[in-house]
Amino acid sequence: MEVKAITKYAKISAFKAREVSREVQGLLASDALDVLKFSAKKAARLIEKTLKSAIANAENNANLKVAGLYVKEAVIGEGPTIKRMRPKARGSAGPILKRTSHVRVVLTDEAPAPVKEKKPHVSKNKGEKQVGKKQVAKAADNEKKD
């Protein structure tokens, strides 16, 4: 079962908050709280607050146990931008964009699927490095001569 919590109009840029939200996805809810608690970023406090709200929703509304909850999604969306002007030299003005964001955390009681590791790519030319089409053509010409 999925449970979610949303914080709207958080006073932080979505770009800065996404950096922290990527660290939390796929973790147990208790482990995610530990990661956020020891992060020194402002976004960590906002995501932690939303995560605690989602945990409370799971306990009280859906009757789920905290020990088995995983963070399925921690998504940061862009909110409205507050536009201000700052005086500049020679009577001109420059824009100030005060960005906001929406934080959405989705918890689930199902364990996430294991991530498959990618195999390293092995070149077919026995260790030779190919850069472009010309080098590939030269390699083919060399094989014809032999």
N, C-alpha and C positions, 0 to 999 in steps of 0.2 A: 504494500500500500504506500502511496506517495503522500507526503505532507509538505506544504510550502509556507514560506513567510516572505513578505515583500516590504522593503523600506523604500519609500519614494522621496524624491527631492533631497537626497543626501548631498551635502555641500562639498563635493570632491569630483574631480575630473574622472570620467569613466576609464580613460586610458591608464591612469595611476591605480585605480581600484582593481582593474583586471589582472594586474601583475600579482596581486595578493590572492585573488579568487582562484587563479590557476593552481596555486599550491595546495588548496583545500579539496579540490574535486576528487572523488573516489575514495576518500579516507573515511574511517569510522568517525562518527560525530564527536566522540570524546577526544580522539586524536586530533581532529580538526580544531577543536577548542584550544588544545595545548599549542598547536602551531600558531594560531592567531594570538594567543596570550603572550608569546615570546617574540612576536614580530613588532618592530619599532615603528611601523607605518600607521598613519592615520586611518587608512582604508581597513586595516586589520581590526580596529575598534568597531567600525561600522558593520563589517561583515560578521564579527563576533556577536554583536547585538542582534543582528538578523538571524544568525544561526541559533542563538539561545531562544529566540522567539519561535523558530521552527520546531525546536526540541520540545518546548512547552506545548505547542499545538499538537505534537505527536502524542505526548503523555496525556493531556487533558481531553482533547477532542477525539483522537483516534484510538486511545487506549493501547499505545505501543510502548515497548520497553526501550529505554535509552541505549542499553548495551548493544542492541542489534541494529542500530540505525546507521546508515551510510549516507554521505553527501553525494547525491546523484548529480546535482547541478548547483553551481554557484555562478550565476550570470549577472553581469553588470551591463545595464543598458543606459543609453544617454538620456538625460532629462532635458528640460528646457534650459536655455542659456540666458543668463541675465546680462544685458548689455549696458555698459557704462562708458563714459568718455573721460579722458585724462588730458588736461591742457599740455600742449607741447610748445616748442619754440616758434616764434614769429606769429603767434595768434592762432595757430592750427590746433587740432585736437586729434588724439589717437584713441582707438577703441580698447576697451578692457572687456574681455569675455569671462564672466564668472560662470563656470560650467557646473551643472548638477548631474546626478545620476540616480538610477533606480537599481536597487540591489534585490535580487531574487535568489533564495536558497530553497532547493527541493531536496527533501530527505526521503529515503526509501528503506524498507526493512529487508530488501533482497540484496544479497552480496553482488558486487559488480563483477562482470565477466573478466577473466584474466586477460591481460594484454600480451599479444604475441610479439616476440622480438623479431626484428627484421634480420635476415641473413646479409652479411656483407657481400657487395657486388664483386664478382670476380671477372676480370677481363678475359675474353676468349683468345687473346693474342699472347699468351704466356708471359704476362708481366709488362708488355709494351704499352706505353701510354699513347692514346690516340687523342689528338687535339682537334683536328678539323677534317674536312672532306679530302683535302689535298694529301694529307698524311696517310689517310686510309687508302687513297689511290696509289700512292708511292709504295705502300706495304703490299698491295695486290700486285703491282708491277714487279717488285722484287721477288715475290713467290713464283711468278711466271718465268722469270729468268733462271731460277734455280732448277 
